Amino acid sequence: MTQVFLGMPAGGQGNLFETEPFPQAARRELGNTQMRKNLRHATHTIRDKRLKVVGELPDWEALRDAGSAIKNNSMATLEERLLEFEKNFTARGGVVHWARDADEANRIVTDLVNATGSQEVVKVKSMATQEIGLNEHLETEGIDAFETDLAELIVQLGHDKPSHILVPAIHKNRTEVRDIFLSQMPVVDPNLTDEPAKLAEAARSHLRKKFLAAKVAISGANFALADTGTLGVVESEGNGRMCLTLPETLITVMGIEKVLPHWQDVEVFMQLLPRSSTGERMNPYTSLWTGITEDDGPQNVHIVLLDNGRTRALADRFGRSALNCIRCSACMNVCPVYERTGGHAYGSTYPGPIGAILSPLLTGIEVEENGSLPYASSLCGACYEACPVKINIPEILVHLRGDDVDAKREKHKLPTQMDLLMKGGSWALGKGKNLGLLEKALPLGRLAAGKDKKIKKLPGIAAGWTQSRDIPAPPNKSFRDWWSDEKESK
């Protein structure tokens, strides 16, 4: 059995980076009115469905507590659980590979595919393979990867990027989907309409031959059970079941944080996940496999256990609970920032509130523009209320903002504008006479406001405030001066 030390917190690689400051990316995406309309309709529909099915359970909060406790236990004993999983998975005929980062994971998968002699693979929807950029890597190696999830297929055919964890093509409406199918599918009815049933039929016909001919399938996993060596995939379309049962070789790429201690833990997450993700009481397809069964399903079964910054996140005692995420997307569907900017503004494979904390934790706050992601929030707390495993996303956002300030201070060595403002605020509020002295400058503020009695532009870091709002002119006198005058007059 492999002995793996999970104490090397290297930064993550792949599609985990914001390449421009979030405010800049968000401002551009806000101009896409069709995308915003699509997002609002989709997120509100899923949100309303979720509220209905969650309201049916009298013990919903107890289930959230249980899910949180199970995940916390898994993270606290991660090395032990992973080695237990490896032992049981291997005993049942599976092969375990360990990957430190995206490059190593891509290399392992490529070698495994090449060993079969195949140049095509079918894929089950997988955030882990999106994270490491597996499709793009396979293409450079002459291997074609075909997405079989409908939304992932839309994104792939449209040469686009996913913008949502659960519904990657959420930013597209059905008319846009029809246009993509007409222009990109090799064989499609030229009279195809935008009726959902017709679009699904076109996708089914396009993929059927791929399912039947594929020798290799690649999947992610929603969970891995340490005590039995079992893997599980939860999905809604049946494409996952086809990929997991028909090919000769099955390769699963899974983040190490997906391991659960016990078989009975599944009972909790099979109630939390469908309700939180699609607003369903039960998902249509749950596929479980434990190694190899002779003459039944794939006979060449592998799993690539991916770190790619996860031990780095685990080392952060404030942020490690972000690894508890079960990828339900509930936080995204209630986030006012995500609803207006969409997923592409976050740069990373992981958008929305969970992406704003997970990406910086995996890569380091100082890498590229990931330091801007923790500010992509109003801190309203809706994400925390919706999270089925009670990840306190607002608290982690504030923690990461502090890390970002510290990183910038360390980089530049000189005090930032924020440092100077906070120092000034500390001086002003430290003593009453200091504040009183500062209040003597109120007339200057009225002078800056002009005739309309509004301050419309401030310099430096304060410009961010006046960029979208005006500041009323200050009063003629401070409250303290007014109070003193009133007392004297009596």
Secondary structure, 3 states (H helix, E strand, C coil): CCCCCCCCCCCCCCCCCCCCCHHHHHHHHHCCHHHHHHHHHHHHHHHHHHHHHHCCCCCHHHHHHHHHHHHHHHHHCHHHHHHHHHHHHHHCCCEEEEECCHHHHHHHHHHHHHHHCCCEEEECCCHHHHHHCHHHHHHHCCCEEEECCHHHHHHHHCCCCCCCCCCCCCCCCHHHHHHHHHHHCCCCCCCCCCCHHHHHHHHHHHHHHHHHHCCEEEECCCEEECCCCEEEEEECCCHHHHHHHCCCEEEEEEEHHHEECCCCHHHHHHHHHHHHHCCCCCCCEEEEECCCECCECCCEEEEEEECCCHHHHHCCCCCHHHHHCCCCCHHHHCCHHHHHHCHHHHCCCCCHHHHHHHHHHHHCCCCCCHHHHHHCCCCCCHHHHHCCCCCCHHHHHHHHHHHHHHHHHHHHCCCCHHHHHHHHHHHHHHCHHHHHHHHCCHHHHHHHHCCCCEECCCCHHHHHHHCCCCEECCCCCCHHHHHHHHHHHC
